[in-house]
Amino acid sequence: MSEFRKIQDPLTMFPEGYDINNPNIIKRVEQDLSNGNPFHYLFTGVVGCGKTYLAKHIVNTNPLPWKCIAVKPFYETYLKYIQSDYTDKWDAIKTHNREFDKECLFVDDLGDERPGTAASHDYFGGLIISRYIYIQRHDRTRTIITTNLDSLEIENIYGSRATDRLKESFVICKFNPTSFREKKETVIES
């Protein structure tokens, strides 16, 4: 396993226009990155509040290789394997699911799996538990999960087991409840 490297001033290079309206979240992330600490963050908030933007910035400023998973296409690929007639279908599914067993993992838009069925929720609930087990066995991991869901919605969708493991292993970062897109100037027609 590779050694985590420290990053000096990891979040000071935000592009112009990024509104850092979550100073406590930024401070915590900067501390973990600067110290080279392992971390596990669950970024929650409304659409457009900067969760994915911050996560991508962390991934791009970090010298370690990250596995980035967008939930919707990841689940669509899984469904293709399930519906296939390949003789090695189960090997393909196992390989696909192992993507959650990476040292550095970024999962974007948990809750965006389509179709949003009990089967898809069970699938991602199982992957959350799989990630929890991986984290417990490997002490130098880093994880970022973004979602528009709050804690109660996560529990209702993925179950109490998955939620319990998230609460134990992840720092839950609640972003401000305003989309950056709402802050743009509006033209009023008369």
Backbone hydrogen bonds, N-H to C=O, Kabsch-Sander energy under -0.5 kcal/mol:
donor,donor_aa,acceptor,acceptor_aa,energy
7,I,33,L,-1.3
12,T,9,D,-1.1
14,F,11,L,-0.6
18,Y,15,P,-1.8
19,D,17,G,-0.5
20,I,18,Y,-0.9
21,N,19,D,-1.9
26,I,22,N,-2.5
27,K,23,P,-2.5
28,R,24,N,-2.1
29,V,25,I,-2.6
30,E,26,I,-2.9
31,Q,27,K,-2.1
32,D,28,R,-2.3
33,L,29,V,-2.8
34,S,30,E,-2.9
35,N,31,Q,-1.8
36,G,32,D,-0.7
36,G,33,L,-0.6
37,N,32,D,-1.9
39,F,141,T,-0.8
41,Y,143,T,-2.8
42,L,171,V,-2.4
43,F,41,Y,-0.6
43,F,145,I,-3.0
44,T,42,L,-0.6
44,T,173,C,-2.6
45,G,147,T,-1.1
49,C,46,V,-1.3
54,L,50,G,-2.4
55,A,51,K,-2.4
56,K,52,T,-2.9
57,H,53,Y,-1.9
58,I,54,L,-2.4
59,V,55,A,-2.6
60,N,56,K,-2.6
61,T,57,H,-1.7
62,N,58,I,-0.9
62,N,59,V,-0.5
67,K,104,C,-2.7
68,C,66,W,-0.6
69,I,67,K,-0.5
69,I,106,F,-3.3
71,V,69,I,-0.6
71,V,108,D,-2.3
74,F,70,A,-2.1
75,Y,71,V,-2.6
76,E,72,K,-2.1
77,T,73,P,-2.1
78,Y,74,F,-1.7
79,L,75,Y,-2.5
80,K,76,E,-1.7
81,Y,77,T,-1.9
82,I,78,Y,-2.3
83,Q,79,L,-2.3
84,S,80,K,-0.6
84,S,81,Y,-0.8
89,K,86,Y,-1.1
92,A,88,D,-2.2
93,I,89,K,-2.3
94,K,90,W,-2.3
95,T,91,D,-2.4
96,H,92,A,-2.4
97,N,93,I,-2.6
98,R,94,K,-1.4
99,E,96,H,-1.4
100,F,97,N,-1.7
101,D,98,R,-2.2
102,K,100,F,-0.6
105,L,103,E,-0.5
105,L,142,R,-2.4
106,F,67,K,-3.0
107,V,144,I,-2.9
108,D,69,I,-3.2
108,D,106,F,-0.6
110,L,146,T,-2.8
112,D,109,D,-2.1
117,T,115,P,-1.9
121,H,117,T,-2.3
122,D,118,A,-2.5
123,Y,119,A,-2.3
124,F,120,S,-2.3
125,G,121,H,-2.4
126,G,122,D,-2.4
127,L,123,Y,-1.9
128,I,124,F,-2.3
129,I,125,G,-2.0
130,S,126,G,-2.4
131,R,127,L,-2.5
132,Y,128,I,-2.2
133,I,129,I,-2.3
134,Y,130,S,-2.2
135,I,131,R,-2.7
136,Q,132,Y,-2.1
137,R,133,I,-1.4
138,H,134,Y,-1.4
141,T,138,H,-0.7
142,R,103,E,-2.6
143,T,39,F,-2.2
144,I,105,L,-2.3
145,I,41,Y,-2.4
146,T,107,V,-2.5
147,T,43,F,-2.1
148,N,110,L,-0.6
154,I,150,D,-2.5
155,E,151,S,-2.2
156,N,152,L,-2.4
157,I,153,E,-2.3
158,Y,154,I,-3.1
159,G,155,E,-1.6
163,T,159,G,-1.9
164,D,160,S,-2.5
165,R,161,R,-1.9
166,L,162,A,-2.2
167,K,163,T,-2.5
168,E,164,D,-1.6
169,S,165,R,-2.3
170,F,166,L,-2.6
171,V,40,H,-3.3
172,I,170,F,-0.7
173,C,42,L,-2.8
173,C,171,V,-0.7
174,K,172,I,-0.7
175,F,44,T,-3.1
175,F,173,C,-0.6
178,T,176,N,-1.0
180,F,48,G,-3.8
182,E,179,S,-0.9
183,K,180,F,-1.1
184,K,181,R,-1.0
188,I,186,T,-0.6
189,E,187,V,-0.6
